[in-house]
Amino acid sequence: MFKNHIDKLKDEIISSTCELIKIPSVNTESTNQSMPFGEECNNTLEYVLNLASNLGFKTKNIDGYCGYVEFGKGKELMGIIGHLDVVPEGENWTYPPFSATIANGKIYGRGAIDDKGPVIASLYAMKTVMDNCNVNKRVRLILGLNEEKDWKCIEYYKAHEEIPSFGFSPDADFPCIYAEKALLNVHLNQIYNSNDKIKIADIDYNNNAMNVVPKFCKVKLNIDNNIDIDECIINLTIIAKKHNFNIKLNKENDNTIIIEAYGISAHSAHPDLGVNAISNILIVLTELFEIYNINVELLSMFCRYIHTQYNGDDLNINFPDESGKLTLNVARFFLENNTLGISMNLRIPVHSHIETVKNRFNDIFKTNSITVSFDGKKDALYIPKDNNLVTTLASIFNEVTEKNEKPIAIGGATYARAFKNFVSFGANMPGDEDMCHKVDEFISIDNLILTTNIYATAIYKLCK
């Protein structure tokens, strides 16, 4: 319906996407009240608001927490909610992660698919409808800056601005997502004042985010003089080889071994697509300690109940439903102030109860030496597949793409949870690899332009 008009905007859409990706908008702590999520996140907001203003939209910066772009008339407000912050870039990119390099018909860069490319597609979809059609509702693109961490941006919006009556988020997959698992972070801590013959002296988990499968972890071990350090290295080598782990060992001196574990990063909603470096190093340490009759309860309990299966089978908390099974990502392993800790990110099936999961963790892990705590709770999103918004958006996707896809359920947490009567709608295409949070993240230019067309059609049909 809008293809010809959007094709004329193609170069502009590509250029705007690239300029936005070039801003390294990783959340940072800030004491500047006008930039609560750091200067670079603020720069992305100002860039999009200025771009939108030049395109003819009404815009508003909401005290640096978020902003919006709006057009149309009418009492009812339709919302589109996207975010401009990104996860840390990671290492070993083919192209610099904030260069917005165009190669092989793709735009490479952190945030290309999550969520800067889809935000620009939404903006130019709104521009297309505004310039070519009459609508009887207002359409507002809400721009968040703290989605990858605490959602403080959207909480601030909800406390100060009008709430849309319905809408979508361009923050996940086509054709449409009707169910998203619940989220919960679990933290297991143990006081660690070890006098054992082999002692953990330091841990580096590369400040991994909770929603990313860690691809690196390094542990320093202090070895007692009564232990043959070369024999210890041989044992570590045998353990790593048995499990086929990518482990590097280095004897720093006669009393110190450095263990480095290497994995593959992925989104924690799909931990099976990655290789968890922390899980691997925990298994190696536990089996090494067993050889020398050393018991660190936190590690032995981890290997008994969690290990590398990425699910809750051994915890007896798996109640799979249409959204799939419970999944678990071991995100952090740390030693701070004599406290040894493991932190995990769980994705819980939509028809399961978060309290059941919490109770099970307390029953198993809460001991005299281990404490259990929780945060990051987000309830599941569930809208029946026959809901009008779900069926309409799925049919629009199929109409524009000439496909026959069905609405889906996911383990990810999208901005659609922010409001009632919202679902996620794109921009990852069915069958395509989800590059969200991965090294060499990209969006294909063809899909960027196609997504703009899909969003324009959706805005028009939902608001005409």
Buried (B, 14 or more C-beta within 10 A) or exposed (E): BBBEBBEEBBEBBBEBBBBBBBBBBBBEEBEEEEBBBBEBBBBBBBBBBEBBEEBEBEBBBBEBBBBBBBBBEEEEBBBBBBBBBBBBBBEEBEBEBBBBBBEEEBBBBBBBBBBBBBBBBBBBBBBBBBEEBEBEBBBBBBBBBBBBBEBBBBBBBBEEBEEBBBBBBBBBBBBBBBBBBBBBBBBBBBEBEBEBBBBBBEBBBBEBBBBBBBBBBBBBBBBBEEBEBEEBBEBBEEBBEEEEBBBEBEBEEEBBBBBBBBBBBBBBBBBEBBBBBBBBBBBBBBBBBBBBEBEBBBBBBBBEBBBBBBBBEEBEBBBEBEBBBBBBBBBBBBBEEEEBBBBBBBBBBBBBBBEEBBEBBBEBBEEEBBBBBBEBEBBBBBBEBEBEBBBBBBEBBBEBBEBEBEBBBBBBBBBBBBBEBBBBBBBBBEEBEBBBBBBBBBBBBEBBBBBBBBBBBBBBBBBE
